[in-house]
Amino acid sequence: MSSNDAGQRSQKFSMPEYNSTSQFPVHFLLLGIPGLELSYLYIAFVFTLVYMISILGNFTLLFIIRSDRTLHEPMYIFLFMLSVIDLALSNSTTPKMLGILWFNSQEIYSEACLTQMFFLHSFAIMESALLLAMAFDRYVAICHPLRYNSILTTLLITTIGLLAISRAVALMAPLPFLIKRLPFCSANVIHHSYCEHMAVVKLACADTTFNNIYGIVVALFIVGLDLMFIISSYILIVRAVFQLASKEARIKALSTCASHICAILSFYIPVVLSSVVHRFGKDVPVHIHILLANVYLMLPPLINPIVYGVKTKQIRNKIRSVFKVQLICSSSPCCSFSTTGTNWNQKRL
């Protein structure tokens, strides 16, 4: 798609229809990644590949954890929740993003835009909460190993999951109403690839101070508070690890945290970097802002299943056993298999 086509599309939808009861547009126009229109096919190919790997990886994790009873432990239950959130986060934005890049499908109804905004920010907040819960899990496992099962009970895990959902919904529920109260005059062109909160707020032709403050406070509350508790957990973990007698024990204890640390870095680094560039990078091209925002949403669902699949011995062994049985059965048309827990049975007909 050429830049002239993008300009014509923008002009076509620069005078939007409005609801009769308010000055809120009936639809918005998502431009995608302004400035990179000539590279849309290449970007679409990369994003599609990332999306497919993310879906396959997270579904594989869900299947393995669900089918193997030996993995029904707190650490893997939290990982199961994280994979569900990653799938939801990917599917809240990526299909529409790919529609823009592949088919120039830029229109989105205002209700769909607000719904997308609510869900993508809610799932991002839930992911932050799950990463904090997993840090607590690692803290208990290393610092209080004898009390691990008595502390991380099914009731506590369920409560943590419900609190993560409740916090996200409570913080994001006001967003659609705060935006709907704003007049948008003749602006409905969003310079972004999805309905990000601040990208939509910038279109309003009224004072948006409250919306800006609310967005900043929520971001600082989530990123700042969760990250502070995660760092505190790891300070206690490192102190406990270095009190162990042998070097092998220290390495083994720290290795159990490697996957979680990678998950933390893949989530928080793009968030912090995107926020810093957005607030202070006034001379940074707009497509850099948007690409960072896309990385922030697409990287964790891609990295998490890969890292946990490679670094976690139980999951790695389970994946190997699955592929081994599939290879054996694919070479023999008379082979069937069934699973019960971790036992794989082959039968010749």
WOPE-V280626 format. One record per pair of residues at least 12 apart in sequence whose ideal C-beta (glycine too) atoms are under 10 Angstrom apart, sorted by the first residue. I is the first residue (numbers start at 1). J is the second residue. D is the distance in Angstrom with one decimal. If there is no record, write none. Layout:
{{I	J	D} {I	J	D}}
//
This chain:
{{1	32	8.6} {1	37	5.2} {1	38	7.9} {1	39	10.0} {1	40	5.6} {1	41	8.6} {1	100	9.4} {1	101	8.8} {1	102	10.0} {1	103	9.8} {1	104	5.6} {1	106	10.0} {2	37	6.4} {2	38	7.0} {2	40	10.0} {3	34	8.7} {3	35	8.3} {3	36	9.6} {3	37	5.1} {3	38	7.2} {4	37	9.1} {5	37	7.5} {5	104	7.6} {6	31	6.6} {6	32	8.0} {6	34	7.2} {6	35	9.6} {6	37	5.1} {6	40	9.5} {6	104	8.6} {6	106	8.7} {7	37	9.5} {9	29	7.0} {9	31	8.0} {9	104	7.4} {9	106	6.2} {9	107	9.3} {9	189	8.9} {10	29	6.9} {10	31	6.8} {10	34	9.2} {10	106	9.0} {10	188	10.0} {10	189	5.3} {10	191	9.4} {11	189	9.3} {12	29	8.3} {12	106	9.8} {12	107	10.0} {12	189	10.0} {13	25	9.2} {13	27	7.6} {13	28	8.4} {13	29	4.2} {13	106	7.9} {13	107	7.2} {13	188	6.3} {13	189	6.4} {14	29	8.3} {14	186	6.6} {14	187	7.8} {14	188	7.5} {14	189	6.3} {15	186	5.6} {15	187	9.7} {15	188	8.5} {16	28	7.7} {16	29	8.0} {16	110	9.0} {16	184	7.7} {16	185	9.7} {16	186	7.2} {16	187	8.1} {16	188	3.9} {16	189	8.7} {17	110	9.9} {17	188	8.9} {18	110	9.7} {18	183	9.4} {18	184	7.9} {18	185	9.4} {18	186	9.3} {18	188	9.1} {19	110	8.2} {19	180	9.4} {22	180	7.1} {22	181	8.3} {22	182	9.4} {22	183	7.8} {22	184	9.3} {23	180	10.0} {23	181	10.0} {23	182	8.2} {23	183	4.0} {23	184	5.9} {23	185	6.9} {23	186	9.6} {23	204	9.4} {23	205	8.5} {23	206	9.2} {24	110	6.2} {24	111	9.9} {24	114	9.5} {24	179	8.2} {24	180	5.6} {24	181	8.8} {24	182	7.8} {24	183	8.0} {24	184	6.4} {24	188	9.5} {24	204	9.9} {25	109	9.2} {25	110	5.4} {25	113	8.9} {25	184	5.6} {25	185	9.7} {25	186	9.3} {25	187	8.2} {25	188	4.2} {25	189	9.9} {25	203	8.5} {26	109	6.9} {26	110	6.1} {26	111	9.2} {26	188	8.5} {27	106	9.8} {27	107	5.4} {27	108	6.4} {27	109	5.0} {27	110	6.0} {27	111	9.3} {27	112	8.6} {27	113	8.0} {27	188	6.8} {28	106	8.8} {28	107	7.6} {28	108	5.4} {28	109	7.9} {28	110	6.1} {28	112	8.9} {28	113	5.0} {28	114	9.5} {28	184	9.1} {28	187	9.4} {28	188	5.0} {28	189	7.5} {28	190	5.3} {28	192	9.8} {28	195	7.1} {28	199	9.7} {28	200	7.4} {28	203	8.1} {29	100	10.0} {29	106	5.1} {29	107	6.1} {29	108	7.7} {29	188	6.0} {29	189	4.8} {29	190	6.7} {29	191	9.8} {30	96	7.2} {30	97	8.4} {30	99	9.2} {30	100	5.8} {30	105	8.8} {30	106	5.1} {30	107	7.9} {30	108	5.8} {30	113	8.2} {30	116	9.8} {30	189	8.5} {30	190	5.2} {30	191	8.7} {30	192	6.4} {30	193	6.2} {30	194	6.8} {30	195	7.3} {30	196	10.0} {30	199	9.1} {31	100	8.0} {31	106	6.7} {31	189	6.3} {31	190	6.6} {31	191	5.3} {31	192	7.1} {31	193	7.8} {31	199	9.9} {31	286	9.5} {31	290	9.0} {32	44	9.6} {32	96	10.0} {32	97	7.6} {32	99	9.6} {32	100	4.3} {32	101	6.3} {32	104	8.4} {32	105	9.9} {32	106	7.0} {32	190	9.7} {32	191	9.1} {32	192	8.0} {32	193	5.0} {32	194	9.5} {32	287	9.4} {32	290	8.0} {33	97	9.2} {33	100	8.5} {33	101	8.0} {33	191	9.2} {33	192	8.4} {33	193	5.8} {33	286	8.4} {33	287	5.1} {33	288	9.7} {33	289	9.6} {33	290	5.0} {33	291	6.7} {33	293	9.8} {33	294	7.9} {34	189	9.7} {34	191	5.4} {34	192	8.7} {34	193	9.5} {34	285	9.1} {34	286	5.7} {34	287	6.3} {34	290	7.5} {35	191	9.6} {35	285	6.0} {35	286	6.2} {35	287	4.1} {35	288	9.0} {35	290	8.7} {36	101	9.6} {36	285	9.3} {36	286	9.8} {36	287	5.0} {36	288	9.9} {36	290	8.5} {36	291	8.1} {37	101	9.8} {37	104	9.6} {37	287	9.6} {39	101	9.5} {39	287	9.3} {40	100	8.1} {40	101	4.9} {40	102	8.0} {40	104	8.3} {41	101	7.6} {41	102	7.9} {42	101	9.4} {43	97	9.5} {43	98	9.8} {43	101	5.9} {43	193	9.5} {43	287	9.9} {43	291	8.6} {43	294	9.0} {44	97	8.8} {44	98	6.2} {44	99	9.6} {44	100	8.7} {44	101	3.6} {44	102	5.0} {44	103	9.3} {45	101	8.9} {45	102	9.2} {46	101	9.7} {46	298	9.7} {47	94	7.0} {47	97	6.6} {47	98	6.1} {47	101	6.6} {47	102	9.3} {47	193	9.3} {47	294	7.5} {47	298	7.1} {48	94	8.7} {48	97	9.9} {48	98	6.0} {48	101	8.4} {48	102	7.8} {49	302	9.5} {50	90	9.0} {50	94	8.3} {50	294	9.5} {50	295	9.7} {50	298	5.5} {50	299	8.4} {50	301	8.5} {50	302	5.3} {51	90	6.3} {51	91	8.9} {51	93	10.0} {51	94	4.9} {51	95	8.2} {51	97	8.8} {51	98	6.9} {51	298	7.3} {51	301	8.5} {51	302	8.5} {52	302	10.0} {53	301	9.0} {53	302	5.9} {53	305	8.4} {53	306	7.9} {54	83	10.0} {54	86	6.9} {54	87	7.9} {54	89	9.3} {54	90	5.2} {54	91	9.6} {54	94	8.2} {54	298	7.2} {54	299	9.3} {54	300	8.9} {54	301	4.0} {54	302	4.7} {54	303	9.0} {54	304	8.7} {54	305	7.4} {54	306	9.3} {55	86	9.4} {55	87	6.9} {55	90	6.7} {55	91	8.2} {55	94	9.1} {55	301	8.2} {55	302	9.9} {55	305	9.6} {56	305	8.2} {57	83	8.4} {57	86	8.8} {57	87	9.8} {57	301	7.9} {57	302	7.3} {57	303	9.1} {57	304	7.7} {57	305	3.1} {57	306	6.1} {57	307	9.8} {57	308	9.0} {57	309	7.0} {58	80	9.9} {58	82	8.8} {58	83	4.3} {58	84	8.0} {58	85	9.3} {58	86	5.2} {58	87	5.0} {58	88	9.8} {58	89	10.0} {58	90	7.9} {58	301	6.3} {58	302	9.2} {58	304	7.4} {58	305	5.2} {59	83	8.0} {59	87	7.4} {59	305	8.7} {60	83	9.0} {60	305	6.5} {60	309	7.4} {60	315	9.1} {60	318	9.7} {60	319	7.1} {60	322	8.5} {61	76	9.0} {61	79	6.7} {61	80	7.4} {61	82	8.7} {61	83	4.7} {61	84	9.7} {61	86	9.0} {61	87	9.7} {61	304	8.0} {61	305	4.9} {61	306	9.9} {61	308	6.6} {61	309	7.1} {61	312	9.6} {61	315	7.1} {61	318	10.0} {61	319	9.3} {62	79	9.4} {62	80	6.3} {62	83	5.3} {62	84	7.1} {62	86	10.0} {62	87	8.0} {62	305	9.3} {63	83	9.9} {63	318	9.6} {63	322	8.6} {63	339	10.0} {64	76	8.9} {64	79	9.9} {64	80	9.6} {64	83	10.0} {64	305	9.9} {64	308	10.0} {64	309	8.7} {64	314	8.9} {64	315	6.0} {64	316	10.0} {64	318	4.9} {64	319	6.7} {64	321	9.7} {64	322	7.4} {64	342	10.0} {65	77	7.7} {65	79	6.6} {65	80	4.7} {65	81	10.0} {65	83	7.8} {65	308	9.8} {65	314	9.6} {65	315	7.8} {65	318	8.9} {66	80	7.3} {67	318	8.4} {67	322	9.2} {67	339	5.7} {67	340	9.0} {67	341	7.9} {67	342	8.5} {68	314	7.8} {68	315	8.7} {68	317	9.8} {68	318	5.7} {68	321	9.5} {68	322	10.0} {68	339	8.4} {68	341	6.4} {68	342	5.2} {68	343	9.9} {69	340	8.7} {69	341	4.4} {69	342	7.2} {70	314	6.8} {70	318	8.7} {70	341	6.9} {70	342	5.7} {71	312	9.3} {71	314	6.1} {71	315	7.4} {71	318	7.5} {71	341	9.7} {71	342	8.7} {72	154	9.8} {72	341	9.7} {73	137	9.4} {73	141	9.8} {73	148	9.0} {73	149	8.5} {73	152	8.5} {73	157	10.0} {73	314	9.2} {74	133	9.1} {74	134	9.2} {74	136	9.6} {74	137	5.5} {74	140	8.3} {74	141	8.3} {74	148	7.6} {74	149	8.1} {74	151	8.9} {74	152	4.0} {74	153	8.6} {74	154	8.8} {74	156	8.5} {74	157	5.9} {74	160	9.6} {75	134	7.4} {75	137	5.5} {75	138	7.9} {75	140	10.0} {75	141	7.2} {75	148	9.5} {75	152	8.6} {75	256	8.5} {75	259	9.5} {75	260	8.9} {75	308	9.8} {75	312	8.6} {75	314	9.5} {76	137	9.9} {76	308	9.2} {76	312	8.4} {76	314	7.8} {76	315	8.0} {77	133	9.8} {77	137	9.2} {77	152	8.9} {77	154	8.5} {77	157	5.6} {77	158	9.4} {77	160	9.8} {77	161	8.7} {78	130	6.2} {78	131	9.1} {78	133	5.6} {78	134	4.9} {78	135	9.9} {78	136	9.2} {78	137	5.9} {78	138	9.9} {78	152	9.1} {78	157	7.3} {78	160	8.1} {78	161	8.7} {78	260	9.3} {79	130	8.8} {79	134	7.5} {79	137	9.6} {79	259	8.6} {79	260	9.2} {79	263	9.1} {79	304	8.1} {79	305	9.2} {79	308	6.1} {79	312	8.2} {79	315	8.4} {81	126	8.4} {81	127	9.5} {81	129	9.5} {81	130	5.6} {81	133	8.1} {81	134	9.2} {81	157	8.6} {81	160	8.8} {81	161	5.9} {81	164	8.0} {81	165	9.9} {82	126	9.1} {82	127	6.9} {82	130	4.8} {82	131	7.6} {82	133	9.0} {82	134	7.3} {82	260	9.8} {82	263	7.4} {82	267	9.9} {82	300	8.6} {82	301	9.5} {82	304	6.2} {82	305	9.4} {82	308	8.7} {83	130	9.8} {83	301	8.4} {83	304	7.1} {83	305	6.7} {83	308	8.7} {84	123	9.5} {84	126	9.2} {84	130	9.4} {84	161	9.8} {85	122	9.6} {85	123	5.4} {85	124	8.8} {85	125	9.7} {85	126	5.1} {85	127	5.0} {85	128	9.8} {85	129	9.1} {85	130	6.2} {85	131	10.0} {85	164	8.6} {85	165	9.7} {85	168	9.6} {85	300	9.0} {85	301	8.7} {85	304	9.6} {86	123	8.4} {86	127	7.1} {86	130	9.5} {86	263	9.8} {86	267	9.9} {86	297	10.0} {86	300	6.1} {86	301	3.7} {86	302	8.6} {86	303	9.4} {86	304	5.9} {86	305	7.7} {87	123	9.3} {87	301	7.0} {87	305	10.0} {88	119	7.2} {88	120	9.1} {88	122	8.9} {88	123	5.0} {88	126	8.3} {88	127	9.4} {88	301	9.3} {89	119	8.4} {89	120	6.7} {89	121	9.9} {89	122	9.3} {89	123	4.2} {89	124	6.5} {89	126	8.5} {89	127	6.6} {89	297	6.2} {89	298	8.8} {89	300	7.4} {89	301	6.0} {90	120	9.9} {90	123	9.1} {90	297	7.6} {90	298	7.0} {90	300	9.2} {90	301	4.6} {90	302	8.6} {91	119	9.1} {91	120	9.8} {91	123	9.4} {91	301	9.4} {92	115	8.9} {92	116	6.0} {92	117	9.2} {92	118	9.1} {92	119	4.5} {92	120	4.5} {92	121	9.2} {92	122	8.7} {92	123	6.2} {92	124	9.3} {92	194	8.2} {92	195	9.8} {92	297	8.2} {93	116	6.7} {93	117	9.7} {93	119	8.7} {93	120	5.3} {93	123	9.5} {93	193	7.8} {93	194	4.4} {93	195	8.4} {93	196	9.1} {93	293	9.5} {93	294	8.2} {93	297	5.6} {93	298	8.2} {94	193	9.5} {94	194	8.7} {94	294	8.9} {94	297	7.7} {94	298	6.8} {94	301	8.8} {96	108	6.7} {96	112	8.5} {96	113	9.5} {96	116	7.0} {96	193	8.0} {96	194	6.4} {96	195	8.6} {97	192	9.7} {97	193	4.8} {97	194	5.9} {97	294	7.1} {97	297	8.9} {97	298	8.8} {98	193	9.5} {100	193	6.1} {100	194	8.9} {101	193	7.9} {106	189	9.0} {106	190	9.1} {106	193	9.7} {107	188	9.7} {108	188	9.9} {108	190	8.4} {108	194	8.9} {108	195	6.9} {110	176	9.6} {110	179	9.2} {110	180	8.4} {110	184	9.3} {110	188	8.3} {110	195	9.2} {110	200	9.4} {111	176	8.8} {111	180	9.8} {112	195	8.2} {113	176	9.3} {113	179	9.1} {113	188	9.6} {113	190	7.8} {113	194	8.8} {113	195	4.1} {113	200	7.0} {114	175	7.6} {114	176	4.2} {114	177	9.2} {114	179	6.6} {114	180	7.3} {114	195	7.1} {114	197	10.0} {114	200	8.3} {115	176	7.9} {115	195	8.5} {116	194	6.3} {116	195	4.7} {116	196	9.3} {117	172	8.2} {117	175	6.2} {117	176	7.1} {117	179	7.8} {117	194	8.2} {117	195	4.4} {117	196	7.1} {117	197	5.9} {117	199	9.3} {117	200	6.9} {118	168	9.5} {118	169	8.7} {118	172	5.3} {118	173	7.5} {118	174	9.9} {118	175	6.1} {118	176	6.0} {118	195	9.2} {118	197	9.5} {119	168	9.6} {119	172	8.4} {119	195	9.9} {120	172	9.3} {120	194	6.7} {120	195	7.8} {120	196	7.9} {120	197	9.2} {120	297	6.8} {121	168	7.9} {121	171	8.2} {121	172	5.1} {121	175	7.0} {121	195	9.7} {121	196	8.4} {121	197	6.5} {121	215	9.3} {121	218	8.3} {121	219	9.6} {121	222	9.5} {122	165	8.3} {122	167	9.4} {122	168	4.2} {122	169	6.3} {122	170	9.7} {122	171	8.0} {122	172	4.6} {122	173	8.7} {122	175	9.3} {123	165	9.9} {123	168	7.3} {123	172	9.5} {123	297	9.0} {123	301	10.0} {124	168	8.2} {124	172	9.3} {124	219	10.0} {124	222	8.2} {124	223	9.9} {124	267	8.5} {124	271	8.1} {124	296	8.0} {124	297	7.4} {124	300	9.0} {125	164	7.9} {125	165	9.4} {125	167	6.6} {125	168	4.0} {125	169	9.0} {125	170	9.7} {125	171	6.3} {125	172	6.9} {125	218	8.1} {125	219	9.8} {125	221	9.5} {125	222	5.5} {125	223	9.7} {125	226	8.9} {126	161	8.9} {126	164	5.0} {126	165	6.4} {126	167	8.1} {126	168	4.8} {126	169	9.2} {127	164	8.8} {127	168	9.2} {127	226	9.8} {127	263	9.1} {127	267	6.3} {127	297	10.0} {127	300	6.5} {127	301	9.1} {127	304	9.2} {128	164	8.6} {128	167	9.4} {128	168	8.9} {128	222	5.4} {128	223	7.0} {128	225	9.1} {128	226	4.7} {128	227	8.1} {128	230	9.1} {128	264	9.7} {128	267	7.1} {128	268	8.1} {128	271	8.5} {129	160	7.8} {129	161	8.8} {129	163	7.3} {129	164	3.6} {129	165	8.6} {129	166	9.8} {129	167	6.4} {129	168	7.2} {129	222	8.3} {129	226	6.7} {130	160	8.4} {130	161	8.3} {130	164	6.2} {130	226	9.8} {130	263	9.1} {130	267	9.7} {131	226	7.0} {131	227	9.0} {131	229	10.0} {131	230	6.6} {131	260	7.5} {131	263	6.2} {131	264	5.6} {131	266	9.9} {131	267	6.2} {131	268	8.0} {131	300	9.0} {131	304	9.8} {132	160	9.0} {132	164	8.6} {132	222	9.9} {132	225	8.7} {132	226	4.7} {132	227	8.5} {132	228	9.6} {132	229	5.6} {132	230	5.7} {132	233	8.1} {132	264	9.4} {133	152	9.5} {133	156	9.6} {133	157	8.1} {133	160	4.9} {133	161	8.1} {133	163	9.0} {133	164	7.2} {133	226	9.8} {133	230	10.0} {134	160	10.0} {134	230	8.9} {134	233	9.5} {134	257	9.5} {134	259	9.2} {134	260	5.3} {134	263	7.4} {134	264	8.6} {135	226	8.9} {135	227	9.8} {135	229	7.1} {135	230	4.5} {135	231	8.7} {135	232	8.7} {135	233	4.2} {135	234	6.8} {135	236	10.0} {135	237	8.4} {135	257	8.7} {135	260	6.8} {135	261	9.4} {135	263	9.9} {135	264	7.6} {136	151	9.2} {136	152	8.3} {136	156	9.6} {136	160	8.2} {136	229	8.1} {136	230	8.9} {136	233	6.2} {137	151	9.5} {137	152	6.3} {137	157	9.0} {137	160	9.5} {137	233	9.3} {137	260	8.3} {138	230	9.8} {138	233	7.0} {138	234	8.0} {138	236	10.0} {138	237	6.2} {138	253	9.4} {138	256	6.8} {138	257	5.2} {138	259	9.7} {138	260	5.9} {138	261	9.2} {139	151	9.9} {139	229	9.9} {139	230	9.7} {139	232	9.0} {139	233	4.5} {139	234	8.0} {139	235	9.8} {139	236	5.9} {139	237	5.7} {139	240	8.4} {139	257	9.5} {140	152	6.0} {140	233	9.4} {140	237	10.0} {141	237	9.1} {141	253	8.8} {141	256	6.9} {141	257	9.1} {142	233	9.7} {142	234	10.0} {142	236	8.6} {142	237	5.2} {142	238	9.4} {142	240	5.5} {142	241	6.5} {142	244	9.3} {142	253	5.4} {142	254	8.8} {142	256	7.3} {142	257	7.7} {143	233	9.0} {143	236	6.0} {143	237	6.6} {143	239	8.5} {143	240	4.6} {143	241	9.1} {143	243	9.8} {143	253	9.9} {144	240	9.0} {145	240	9.7} {145	253	9.5} {167	221	9.6} {167	222	8.5} {168	222	8.9} {171	214	9.3} {171	217	9.5} {171	218	5.4} {171	221	7.7} {171	222	7.5} {172	197	9.1} {172	218	8.1} {174	211	9.8} {174	214	7.3} {174	218	9.5} {175	197	6.1} {175	200	9.3} {175	201	9.5} {175	211	8.5} {175	214	8.0} {175	215	8.4} {175	218	8.9} {178	197	9.1} {178	201	8.4} {178	208	9.2} {178	210	7.1} {178	211	5.4} {178	214	6.6} {178	215	9.3} {179	195	9.5} {179	197	7.8} {179	200	6.0} {179	201	6.6} {179	203	9.5} {179	204	7.8} {179	208	9.3} {179	211	7.1} {181	204	9.4} {181	206	8.9} {181	210	9.6} {181	211	9.3} {182	200	9.0} {182	201	7.4} {182	203	8.5} {182	204	3.9} {182	205	8.2} {182	206	5.5} {182	207	9.0} {182	208	6.7} {182	210	9.8} {182	211	7.4} {183	204	6.6} {183	205	5.7} {183	206	5.3} {184	200	9.0} {184	203	5.5} {184	204	5.7} {184	205	6.5} {184	206	8.7} {185	203	8.6} {185	204	8.2} {185	205	3.9} {185	206	8.7} {186	203	9.7} {186	205	8.2} {187	202	8.7} {187	203	4.2} {187	204	7.8} {187	205	6.8} {188	200	9.6} {188	203	6.8} {189	203	7.5} {190	202	8.6} {190	203	6.8} {191	203	9.1} {191	286	6.2} {191	287	9.6} {191	289	9.0} {191	290	7.7} {192	286	8.9} {192	289	8.5} {192	290	5.8} {192	293	7.2} {192	294	9.4} {193	287	10.0} {193	290	5.9} {193	291	9.1} {193	293	7.8} {193	294	6.3} {193	297	9.7} {194	290	9.2} {194	293	8.0} {194	294	8.1} {194	297	7.8} {196	215	9.9} {196	289	9.8} {196	290	8.8} {196	293	6.3} {196	296	9.9} {196	297	9.5} {197	211	7.8} {197	212	9.8} {197	214	9.0} {197	215	5.6} {197	218	9.1} {197	219	9.6} {198	211	8.1} {198	212	7.5} {198	215	5.9} {198	216	9.4} {198	219	9.8} {198	278	7.7} {198	293	9.9} {199	289	9.2} {199	290	8.7} {199	293	8.6} {201	214	9.6} {201	215	7.5} {216	275	9.3} {216	279	9.0} {219	271	8.3} {219	275	6.7} {220	275	9.4} {222	271	9.1} {223	267	9.7} {223	268	7.0} {223	271	6.0} {223	272	7.1} {223	275	7.7} {226	264	9.8} {226	267	9.9} {226	268	8.7} {227	264	8.3} {227	267	9.8} {227	268	6.1} {227	271	9.1} {227	272	8.6} {230	260	9.2} {230	261	9.7} {230	264	6.3} {230	268	8.4} {231	264	9.4} {233	257	9.7} {233	260	9.9} {234	257	7.4} {234	260	9.2} {234	261	7.9} {234	264	8.9} {237	253	8.0} {237	254	8.2} {237	256	9.6} {237	257	6.6} {238	250	9.7} {238	253	9.7} {238	254	8.1} {238	257	9.4} {240	253	7.8} {241	253	4.8} {241	254	5.8} {241	256	10.0} {241	257	8.8} {242	254	9.7} {255	311	7.8} {255	313	9.5} {256	311	9.1} {256	312	8.8} {256	313	9.8} {257	311	9.8} {258	307	8.0} {258	308	9.9} {258	310	9.6} {258	311	5.2} {258	312	9.2} {259	303	9.9} {259	304	8.3} {259	306	9.8} {259	307	5.0} {259	308	4.9} {259	309	9.1} {259	310	8.2} {259	311	4.2} {259	312	5.9} {259	315	9.3} {260	304	9.8} {260	307	8.9} {260	308	8.8} {260	311	9.2} {261	307	9.2} {261	311	9.7} {262	303	6.5} {262	304	8.1} {262	306	9.0} {262	307	4.4} {262	308	8.6} {262	310	9.5} {262	311	7.5} {263	300	6.9} {263	303	7.0} {263	304	5.2} {263	307	6.5} {263	308	7.7} {264	300	9.7} {265	299	9.7} {265	300	9.8} {265	303	8.6} {265	307	9.8} {266	295	9.4} {266	296	9.7} {266	299	5.1} {266	300	5.1} {266	301	9.4} {266	302	8.1} {266	303	4.1} {266	304	7.1} {266	306	9.8} {266	307	7.8} {267	296	8.1} {267	299	7.7} {267	300	4.7} {267	303	8.6} {267	304	8.6} {268	296	9.5} {268	300	9.5} {269	295	9.3} {269	296	9.0} {269	299	8.7} {270	292	6.3} {270	293	8.3} {270	294	9.1} {270	295	4.8} {270	296	3.9} {270	297	8.4} {270	298	9.1} {270	299	5.8} {270	300	8.3} {271	292	9.4} {271	293	9.7} {271	295	9.8} {271	296	5.6} {271	297	9.9} {271	300	9.7} {272	296	9.5} {273	292	6.1} {273	295	8.6} {273	296	8.3} {274	288	9.7} {274	289	7.3} {274	290	9.6} {274	291	9.4} {274	292	4.2} {274	293	5.6} {274	294	9.5} {274	295	7.7} {274	296	5.2} {274	297	9.9} {275	292	9.3} {275	296	9.3} {276	292	9.6} {277	289	6.1} {277	292	6.0} {277	293	9.6} {278	292	8.2} {278	293	8.4} {314	342	9.2} {317	342	9.0} {318	342	7.2} {318	344	10.0} {321	339	9.7} {321	342	7.7} {321	343	9.9} {321	344	6.1} {322	337	9.7} {322	339	8.8} {322	344	8.1} {324	344	8.4} {325	337	5.3} {325	339	8.9} {325	344	5.1} {325	345	9.3} {325	346	7.0} {328	344	9.6} {328	346	6.8} {329	344	10.0} {329	346	7.2} {332	346	8.8} {332	348	8.0} {332	349	9.9} {333	349	9.2} {334	347	8.8} {334	348	5.6} {334	349	4.8} {335	347	7.5} {335	348	6.9} {335	349	8.2} {336	348	8.8} {336	349	7.0}}
//
